[in-house]
């Protein structure tokens, strides 16, 4: 089973629950990680909290505060949608479908590997 909130931020979905600014609490904090002075001295990391559900998202993907705000809202919207809709959420369904495709691809690759191995064995037997 997929942890619900980890499925967020996989693909764009059109009919997600809408967020209102009144439900959001926004903070700007210093980011962490590599980047030296550019990271350690600027407050461009966005922490966004959805008050009714208590879900918190931290976004520090770019150096731009505006881009981080936009990305944080997208991620939060998907997580809130997953929180309230659960397995009926489009985000969850897309994640399930992509996992199924990945498993099918692995299965086919394994079959091809087995065929190649069998083919090489047959060639060895023919040479002898």
Phi, psi and omega per residue, in radians:
X1 nan 2.531 -3.119
X2 -1.572 2.248 2.997
X3 -1.066 2.223 -2.981
X4 -0.981 -0.853 -3.023
X5 -1.302 -0.235 3.088
X6 -1.404 -0.250 -3.129
X7 -1.373 -0.218 -3.109
X8 -1.189 2.769 3.085
X9 1.191 0.623 3.101
X10 -1.744 -0.860 3.141
X11 -2.565 2.776 3.121
X12 -1.351 2.439 3.130
X13 -2.304 2.474 -2.996
X14 -1.492 -0.600 -3.035
X15 -1.827 0.941 3.055
X16 -1.439 2.806 3.054
X17 -1.121 2.450 -3.128
X18 -1.484 2.492 3.093
X19 -1.845 2.476 3.034
X20 -1.855 2.611 -3.109
X21 -1.083 -0.459 3.136
X22 -1.164 -0.472 -3.132
X23 -1.460 -0.121 -3.030
X24 -1.852 2.527 3.026
X25 -2.136 2.138 -3.022
X26 -2.056 2.401 3.091
X27 -2.330 2.653 3.034
X28 -2.041 2.142 -3.094
X29 -2.242 2.952 3.072
X30 -1.288 2.377 3.112
X31 -1.342 3.071 3.085
X32 -2.338 3.002 3.136
X33 1.792 -2.939 -3.101
X34 -1.196 2.729 3.116
X35 2.394 -0.210 3.067
X36 1.076 -2.359 -3.041
X37 -1.058 -0.661 -3.122
X38 -1.043 -0.575 -3.135
X39 -1.542 -0.727 -2.977
X40 -1.352 -0.315 -3.072
X41 -1.937 -0.049 -3.104
X42 -2.044 2.500 3.111
X43 -1.667 1.214 -3.124
X44 -1.929 0.156 3.045
X45 -1.551 2.262 -3.078
X46 -1.809 2.239 3.038
X47 -1.974 2.051 -3.061
X48 -2.070 2.259 -3.125
X49 -2.118 2.314 3.036
X50 -1.617 1.880 -2.981
X51 -1.054 -0.832 -3.109
X52 -1.048 -0.674 -3.092
X53 -1.696 -0.353 -3.133
X54 1.428 0.175 -3.137
X55 -1.337 2.321 -3.127
X56 -2.082 2.355 3.104
X57 -2.169 2.354 3.083
X58 -2.051 2.196 -3.080
X59 -2.234 2.137 3.089
X60 -2.480 0.899 -3.073
X61 -1.470 -0.485 -3.137
X62 -2.244 3.045 3.086
X63 -1.481 -0.214 -3.105
X64 -1.540 2.230 3.119
X65 -1.128 -0.731 -3.102
X66 -1.108 -0.749 3.115
X67 -1.142 -0.717 3.120
X68 -1.114 -0.659 3.102
X69 -1.096 -0.770 -3.128
X70 -1.129 -0.826 -3.135
X71 -1.095 -0.735 3.139
X72 -1.074 -0.711 3.116
X73 -1.135 -0.695 3.106
X74 -1.100 -0.807 -3.136
X75 -1.107 -0.788 -3.132
X76 -1.090 -0.712 3.137
X77 -1.059 -0.741 3.122
X78 -1.170 -0.702 3.141
X79 -1.189 -0.667 3.106
X80 -1.158 -0.710 3.096
X81 -1.050 -0.776 3.090
X82 -1.108 -0.687 -3.115
X83 -1.073 -0.799 -3.067
X84 -1.488 -0.626 -3.083
X85 -1.630 -0.412 3.137
X86 1.113 -2.244 -3.090
X87 -1.273 -0.178 3.089
X88 -1.479 -0.116 -3.108
X89 -1.241 2.481 3.098
X90 -1.099 -0.623 3.138
X91 -1.069 -0.756 3.140
X92 -1.139 -0.753 -3.140
X93 -1.117 -0.708 3.108
X94 -1.120 -0.708 3.129
X95 -1.110 -0.762 3.120
X96 -1.063 -0.785 -3.118
X97 -1.114 -0.730 3.139
X98 -1.184 -0.611 3.075
X99 -1.138 -0.693 3.119
X100 -1.103 -0.738 3.111
X101 -1.095 -0.726 -3.131
X102 -1.104 -0.734 3.132
X103 -1.140 -0.694 3.124
X104 -1.122 -0.705 3.117
X105 -1.111 -0.745 3.098
X106 -1.084 -0.731 -3.132
X107 -1.086 -0.778 3.135
X108 -1.133 -0.701 3.123
X109 -1.098 -0.701 3.128
X110 -1.132 -0.732 3.111
X111 -1.085 -0.762 3.125
X112 -1.078 -0.714 3.114
X113 -1.078 -0.742 3.119
X114 -1.109 -0.730 3.118
X115 -1.080 -0.764 3.133
X116 -1.095 -0.746 3.133
X117 -1.073 -0.777 3.127
X118 -1.114 -0.714 3.125
X119 -1.077 -0.770 3.117
X120 -1.108 -0.698 3.105
X121 -1.098 -0.713 3.124
X122 -1.112 -0.705 3.115
X123 -1.112 -0.720 3.117
X124 -1.071 -0.728 -3.138
X125 -1.165 -0.631 3.136
X126 -1.181 -0.604 -3.128
X127 -1.223 -0.552 -3.097
X128 -1.375 nan nan
